[in-house]
Amino acid sequence: MKQFLIVFLFLCSCKTSNLVEMPDDSILSQDVKKKFESYDGGFLDAIFKRKTKVAILLPLTGKYSDIGNDLLSAAHLSLYKNDPKKRIELVIFDSKGTEFGTRKAVRDIVSRGIKIIIGPLFSTATESAIDIVSKKDVILLSLSNNDNLTNKKNVFIAGVAIDQQIERLIEYSIDKGISSFSILAPNNSYGLKVANSLRETSTRKGAYFISSSFYNDKKQISNSVAKVVNSYSISQNAYEDLSEEDKVKSLAEIPISNEDKIYSDSILVADSGDNLDLILKLIEENNVDKREIQILGLKEWDKASTIYNANAKGSWISSSNPEVYKQYEYLYYDNFQKIPNRVTSVVYDMVWAVANLAYKNSDIELEDFILNKSGFEGVDGTFRFLDNGIVQRNFAILSVGDDNFKVIDSESRYFLEY
């Protein structure tokens, strides 16, 4: 009977006329608001600040452990700088730098219910991961720049893409009056990729692609440089004036006036370090007519050794704003007492993007990445995620100066349409 009376009295007290509305947030005392805003645990943390778990998948042991641990340091640095509200939690997994290690780690990640993976680093490891995540509700932010891995379910290729760098570089060059392009590159998959991209992009934009030459070692560089510097094409008008007999001959066999020869206005050098220094010296030596040749480079040039290379002065490269990267470099050095590997900025930016999305919603979906059309501000420039899996970046054009990289064309506020 007592239990019945208690329930009856409680129900009677809940008449509509006696309900009291909670005060509007605007009239809460400042002390109460501060307590709520500073609270960082317990019940409110579980309800309002539920953390998004993010797997970091890197080669932390094995052959590539040095770069793997540098990348991990960058991930932690980004978490510290870009997630002050502590909305994400990084869960670390070791791929061991192998395909087997990657598959094992990804299965472990999936079994733990983690929905976002940053990594792995290499293309082959990414392919191993794709086979698993494409069948699960897991988002993969690969650090590879192999755009052959795009258009895969649940996968973004976050590495700095070659095609995007070349698109930006050629667009700027053509705008400055350059109309013919050649390339010198190492004889490997990277060199072939850059050459194919330069050929396709330049011809698509109405420019001439004159020549490409590849080398296996320093001994072959000299011949490659001589070939590219002295190669030429002929204008369409000159070709149409040739006899049918001459049209089937090689260029060397055809009588052509110098006025009809089209040499390279620019040469892209897809190399760095000692090879770059040698190539630039040989270009100067082989250019006996002292033609104006604009030297072009990609993001791999964006390092201190390029600045101190006297032969590189005046070259153009497509890369991110050097001042932004310099700030990141200082921050990394202050925390880890070492200069960061250039690729570490990619994982830094990916953690930054996820933290940004988690601030709005702890249950991040694939569409949340894609729907942010204005993109994210990163160390490597503004970037956004496209529905075909490409991570698109806006690049600046830099000129190699006496002791720095000078921005001669800032990155656009708008993204090129793909």
C-alpha positions as MATLAB code, in Angstrom:
seq = 'MKQFLIVFLFLCSCKTSNLVEMPDDSILSQDVKKKFESYDGGFLDAIFKRKTKVAILLPLTGKYSDIGNDLLSAAHLSLYKNDPKKRIELVIFDSKGTEFGTRKAVRDIVSRGIKIIIGPLFSTATESAIDIVSKKDVILLSLSNNDNLTNKKNVFIAGVAIDQQIERLIEYSIDKGISSFSILAPNNSYGLKVANSLRETSTRKGAYFISSSFYNDKKQISNSVAKVVNSYSISQNAYEDLSEEDKVKSLAEIPISNEDKIYSDSILVADSGDNLDLILKLIEENNVDKREIQILGLKEWDKASTIYNANAKGSWISSSNPEVYKQYEYLYYDNFQKIPNRVTSVVYDMVWAVANLAYKNSDIELEDFILNKSGFEGVDGTFRFLDNGIVQRNFAILSVGDDNFKVIDSESRYFLEY';
ca = [
       0.000    0.000    0.000;
       2.826    2.377    0.815;
       4.356    1.759   -2.636;
       1.006    2.625   -4.279;
       0.722    5.876   -2.350;
       4.254    6.956   -3.303;
       3.606    6.404   -6.982;
       0.219    8.153   -6.767;
       1.705   11.192   -5.053;
       4.485   11.373   -7.678;
       2.043   11.278  -10.558;
      -0.131   13.931   -8.976;
       2.836   16.239   -8.672;
       3.421   16.039  -12.456;
       0.489   18.159  -13.569;
       1.154   20.264  -16.628;
       0.501   23.503  -14.801;
       3.317   22.734  -12.364;
       6.021   21.951  -14.994;
       9.014   24.255  -14.824;
      10.980   24.932  -18.060;
      14.765   24.810  -17.926;
      16.292   28.265  -18.315;
      17.542   29.306  -21.729;
      21.305   29.006  -22.190;
      21.534   32.795  -22.481;
      20.371   33.276  -18.874;
      22.576   30.617  -17.286;
      25.097   32.156  -14.938;
      28.617   32.547  -16.277;
      29.907   30.324  -13.454;
      27.600   27.480  -14.462;
      28.525   27.854  -18.160;
      32.232   27.743  -17.326;
      31.751   24.552  -15.345;
      29.975   22.899  -18.254;
      32.500   24.103  -20.829;
      35.531   23.057  -18.789;
      34.155   19.641  -17.874;
      36.270   16.975  -19.533;
      35.152   13.595  -18.284;
      32.435   11.394  -16.821;
      28.837   11.567  -17.957;
      29.096   14.728  -20.098;
      32.192   13.412  -21.830;
      30.354   10.197  -22.707;
      27.316   12.040  -24.050;
      28.705   15.190  -25.662;
      32.396   14.486  -26.187;
      32.471   10.877  -27.310;
      35.836   10.333  -28.930;
      36.281    9.165  -32.495;
      38.804    6.352  -32.631;
      41.232    6.640  -35.535;
      43.681    3.895  -36.473;
      47.199    4.982  -37.442;
      48.668    2.229  -39.637;
      52.413    2.657  -40.253;
      55.617    0.600  -40.641;
      56.897    1.030  -37.082;
      59.245   -1.953  -37.189;
      61.193   -3.519  -40.011;
      62.908   -1.992  -43.033;
      60.908    1.250  -43.095;
      60.665    1.845  -39.346;
      62.564    5.166  -39.453;
      60.078    6.880  -41.765;
      57.203    5.088  -40.018;
      58.147    6.509  -36.638;
      58.689    9.975  -38.143;
      55.152    9.783  -39.511;
      53.840    8.663  -36.126;
      55.506   11.671  -34.492;
      53.766   13.936  -37.002;
      50.415   12.286  -36.219;
      50.883   12.904  -32.494;
      51.982   16.479  -33.156;
      48.860   17.123  -35.234;
      46.659   15.630  -32.531;
      48.245   17.918  -29.947;
      47.940   21.069  -32.078;
      44.642   20.503  -33.874;
      42.458   18.622  -31.407;
      42.340   20.809  -28.275;
      38.892   19.457  -27.351;
      40.262   15.894  -27.453;
      37.591   14.641  -29.822;
      39.697   11.892  -31.430;
      41.816    9.072  -30.082;
      44.688    7.650  -32.112;
      45.067    3.869  -31.924;
      48.469    2.791  -33.230;
      49.021   -0.285  -35.427;
      52.263   -1.608  -36.924;
      52.150   -2.774  -40.561;
      55.782   -3.939  -40.239;
      56.289   -2.561  -43.745;
      54.865   -5.706  -45.348;
      51.672   -6.684  -47.135;
      51.094   -9.515  -44.662;
      51.605   -7.193  -41.703;
      49.201   -4.685  -43.255;
      46.438   -7.256  -43.781;
      46.836   -8.571  -40.247;
      46.669   -5.067  -38.766;
      43.650   -4.067  -40.860;
      41.736   -7.170  -39.747;
      42.568   -6.256  -36.150;
      41.355   -2.679  -36.737;
      38.068   -3.910  -38.227;
      37.531   -6.363  -35.364;
      37.846   -3.500  -32.868;
      35.130   -1.522  -34.608;
      37.388    1.365  -35.647;
      35.911    3.124  -38.683;
      38.782    5.356  -39.887;
      42.318    4.326  -40.848;
      45.131    6.773  -41.659;
      47.721    4.788  -43.617;
      49.331    2.677  -44.873;
      52.280    4.402  -46.519;
      53.011    2.378  -49.652;
      50.961    1.414  -52.707;
      51.360   -2.341  -52.290;
      50.294   -2.159  -48.644;
      47.357    0.044  -49.649;
      46.212   -2.578  -52.161;
      46.287   -5.177  -49.381;
      44.188   -2.925  -47.147;
      41.700   -2.074  -49.909;
      40.730   -5.729  -50.287;
      39.497   -5.695  -46.687;
      38.054   -2.194  -46.145;
      36.074   -2.250  -49.402;
      33.948   -5.022  -47.895;
      33.532   -3.235  -44.556;
      32.184    0.109  -43.383;
      35.733    1.459  -42.852;
      37.291    4.607  -44.363;
      40.915    4.357  -45.517;
      43.062    7.501  -45.874;
      46.090    6.027  -47.637;
      49.338    8.014  -47.572;
      50.284    6.713  -51.018;
      50.209    9.052  -54.026;
      49.417    6.289  -56.529;
      46.309    7.583  -58.289;
      45.816    4.167  -59.907;
      44.274    3.249  -56.558;
      41.473    5.816  -56.824;
      37.838    4.951  -57.524;
      37.909    2.257  -54.845;
      35.122    1.939  -52.279;
      35.822    3.723  -48.957;
      39.342    4.775  -50.024;
      41.038    8.173  -50.353;
      44.571    8.511  -51.774;
      46.068   11.276  -49.642;
      49.651   11.416  -50.919;
      50.641   14.454  -52.973;
      49.573   13.453  -56.497;
      51.965   13.905  -59.429;
      49.220   14.765  -61.913;
      47.982   17.670  -59.802;
      51.469   19.158  -59.463;
      52.070   18.944  -63.207;
      48.649   20.353  -64.051;
      49.400   23.420  -61.939;
      52.945   23.814  -63.270;
      51.976   23.580  -66.949;
      48.991   25.866  -66.526;
      51.228   28.557  -65.025;
      53.995   28.013  -67.611;
      51.612   28.351  -70.557;
      50.180   31.488  -69.004;
      53.734   32.886  -69.009;
      54.245   32.149  -72.714;
      55.918   28.731  -72.578;
      54.578   26.402  -75.258;
      56.934   23.398  -75.445;
      57.968   20.910  -72.783;
      60.524   18.110  -72.326;
      61.498   15.924  -69.399;
      64.563   14.248  -67.879;
      63.765   11.472  -65.410;
      65.166    8.325  -63.806;
      64.242    5.084  -65.544;
      61.822    3.797  -62.926;
      58.077    3.757  -62.283;
      58.161    7.271  -60.839;
      60.044    8.734  -63.810;
      57.709    7.053  -66.286;
      54.663    8.290  -64.375;
      55.893   11.897  -64.404;
      56.777   11.714  -68.109;
      53.388   10.297  -69.091;
      51.619   12.936  -67.036;
      53.676   15.749  -68.613;
      53.036   14.430  -72.131;
      49.301   14.027  -71.585;
      48.784   17.344  -69.803;
      50.870   19.481  -72.163;
      49.240   18.118  -75.324;
      45.775   18.378  -73.784;
      46.426   22.049  -73.113;
      47.589   22.705  -76.688;
      51.347   22.822  -76.024;
      54.144   20.815  -77.690;
      55.682   17.811  -75.983;
      59.177   17.683  -77.502;
      61.164   14.924  -75.859;
      61.683   12.618  -72.893;
      64.840   10.782  -71.852;
      65.443    8.329  -69.019;
      68.622    7.225  -67.283;
      69.549    4.322  -65.018;
      72.625    5.877  -63.430;
      74.920    8.914  -63.532;
      76.833    7.530  -66.505;
      73.717    7.771  -68.670;
      72.707   11.259  -67.554;
      75.070   13.046  -69.934;
      73.607   11.407  -73.057;
      70.063   11.952  -71.788;
      70.647   15.659  -71.249;
      72.270   16.107  -74.672;
      69.329   14.380  -76.330;
      66.659   16.497  -74.604;
      68.409   19.861  -75.018;
      68.996   19.299  -78.738;
      65.687   17.625  -79.625;
      63.112   19.571  -81.590;
      59.796   19.219  -83.312;
      58.482   21.106  -86.336;
      55.498   23.403  -86.643;
      52.280   22.098  -88.132;
      52.612   24.468  -91.096;
      56.119   23.237  -91.852;
      54.960   19.626  -91.661;
      52.092   20.247  -94.056;
      54.530   21.779  -96.575;
      56.626   18.622  -96.665;
      56.364   16.187  -99.540;
      54.789   12.805  -98.873;
      58.237   11.288  -99.243;
      59.729   13.555  -96.548;
      56.847   12.958  -94.131;
      57.874    9.352  -93.619;
      61.502   10.247  -92.870;
      62.978   10.925  -89.450;
      63.367   14.566  -88.426;
      67.158   14.354  -88.837;
      66.720   13.428  -92.501;
      64.296   16.210  -93.379;
      65.615   19.554  -94.622;
      64.128   22.037  -92.112;
      65.000   25.676  -91.596;
      65.911   26.804  -88.094;
      62.796   28.991  -88.043;
      60.598   25.878  -88.314;
      62.361   23.986  -85.543;
      60.590   24.014  -82.177;
      62.981   23.370  -79.290;
      61.964   23.005  -75.661;
      61.029   26.224  -73.917;
      61.145   24.285  -70.663;
      62.618   21.091  -69.231;
      61.116   19.311  -66.250;
      63.712   17.509  -64.128;
      62.053   14.714  -62.156;
      64.973   14.173  -59.801;
      66.713   15.783  -56.840;
      69.938   15.761  -54.835;
      73.246   15.036  -56.586;
      71.551   13.966  -59.828;
      69.741   17.295  -59.991;
      72.963   19.228  -59.576;
      74.666   17.259  -62.366;
      71.682   17.563  -64.723;
      71.406   21.323  -64.304;
      75.130   21.769  -65.022;
      74.880   19.615  -68.161;
      71.814   21.477  -69.449;
      73.815   24.699  -69.304;
      76.792   23.111  -71.072;
      74.693   21.546  -73.837;
      72.704   24.711  -74.510;
      75.387   26.067  -76.843;
      72.970   28.448  -78.581;
      72.091   29.955  -75.181;
      68.375   29.537  -75.788;
      66.078   30.529  -72.942;
      65.110   27.293  -71.212;
      62.910   27.435  -68.147;
      63.772   24.656  -65.683;
      60.815   23.085  -63.885;
      60.630   20.900  -60.786;
      58.108   19.168  -58.558;
      57.538   19.010  -54.832;
      60.577   16.768  -54.294;
      62.699   19.881  -54.975;
      61.160   21.579  -51.953;
      64.131   21.126  -49.638;
      67.133   23.103  -48.407;
      69.592   21.446  -50.820;
      67.742   22.994  -53.767;
      68.068   26.502  -52.349;
      71.839   26.125  -52.022;
      72.217   24.780  -55.562;
      73.439   27.741  -57.632;
      72.365   26.050  -60.872;
      68.757   25.830  -59.668;
      68.285   29.586  -59.309;
      65.268   30.858  -61.185;
      63.691   27.404  -61.572;
      59.944   27.016  -60.997;
      58.364   24.319  -58.874;
      54.798   23.514  -57.874;
      54.529   23.016  -54.134;
      52.868   24.356  -51.002;
      53.517   27.768  -49.485;
      57.025   27.546  -47.975;
      56.152   29.816  -45.039;
      53.416   27.448  -43.855;
      55.702   24.450  -44.183;
      58.496   26.307  -42.386;
      56.206   26.835  -39.386;
      55.437   23.121  -39.365;
      59.134   22.290  -39.680;
      59.996   24.488  -36.686;
      57.174   22.970  -34.646;
      58.295   19.437  -35.479;
      61.922   20.225  -34.677;
      61.038   21.877  -31.361;
      59.201   18.728  -30.281;
      61.385   15.966  -31.700;
      64.815   17.630  -32.238;
      65.034   16.533  -35.869;
      64.103   17.873  -39.294;
      60.900   16.170  -40.487;
      60.853   13.981  -43.573;
      58.901   15.876  -46.241;
      56.146   13.235  -46.415;
      55.289   13.627  -42.703;
      53.154   16.653  -43.506;
      50.642   14.373  -45.246;
      49.803   12.406  -42.108;
      49.763   15.677  -40.136;
      47.123   17.049  -42.502;
      45.013   13.871  -42.418;
      44.844   13.898  -38.608;
      43.966   17.598  -38.830;
      41.079   16.879  -41.219;
      39.647   14.076  -39.088;
      39.880   16.225  -35.943;
      38.026   18.983  -37.785;
      35.206   16.626  -38.764;
      35.049   14.998  -35.318;
      34.516   18.399  -33.746;
      31.139   18.499  -35.492;
      30.217   14.831  -35.320;
      31.876   11.903  -33.566;
      30.284    9.397  -35.980;
      32.149   10.413  -39.123;
      30.802    8.989  -42.374;
      32.375    8.858  -45.840;
      30.062   11.649  -46.999;
      31.370   13.977  -44.288;
      34.745   14.072  -46.026;
      33.268   14.641  -49.484;
      30.641   17.234  -48.549;
      33.249   19.707  -47.302;
      33.609   21.351  -50.735;
      35.622   24.333  -49.481;
      38.276   21.948  -48.177;
      40.652   21.989  -45.234;
      43.652   24.214  -44.512;
      46.798   22.107  -44.318;
      50.579   22.243  -44.250;
      50.589   21.142  -47.902;
      48.025   23.751  -48.926;
      44.259   23.701  -49.025;
      42.918   20.238  -49.800;
      39.587   18.496  -50.227;
      38.293   14.949  -50.650;
      36.637   14.030  -53.955;
      34.103   11.260  -54.415;
      36.483    9.400  -56.765;
      39.009    8.968  -53.930;
      41.385   11.764  -54.945;
      42.609   14.177  -52.285;
      42.855   17.363  -54.324;
      45.320   20.091  -53.374;
      45.869   23.674  -54.401;
      49.534   24.383  -55.106;
      51.537   27.583  -55.249;
      54.265   28.195  -57.837;
      57.653   28.833  -56.256;
      60.835   30.244  -57.739;
      64.209   29.159  -56.383;
      65.881   32.283  -55.006;
      69.290   33.024  -53.518;
      68.470   31.709  -50.067;
      64.789   30.808  -50.140;
      61.792   29.749  -52.177;
      59.823   32.733  -53.374;
      56.090   32.455  -54.053;
      55.557   33.862  -57.554;
      51.964   32.667  -57.886;
      49.944   31.955  -54.752;
      47.703   28.951  -54.442;
      44.200   29.637  -55.690;
      41.253   29.982  -53.360;
      39.330   27.786  -55.775;
      39.866   24.177  -56.776;
      40.278   23.036  -60.372;
      37.326   20.990  -61.563;
      37.967   17.271  -62.030;
];
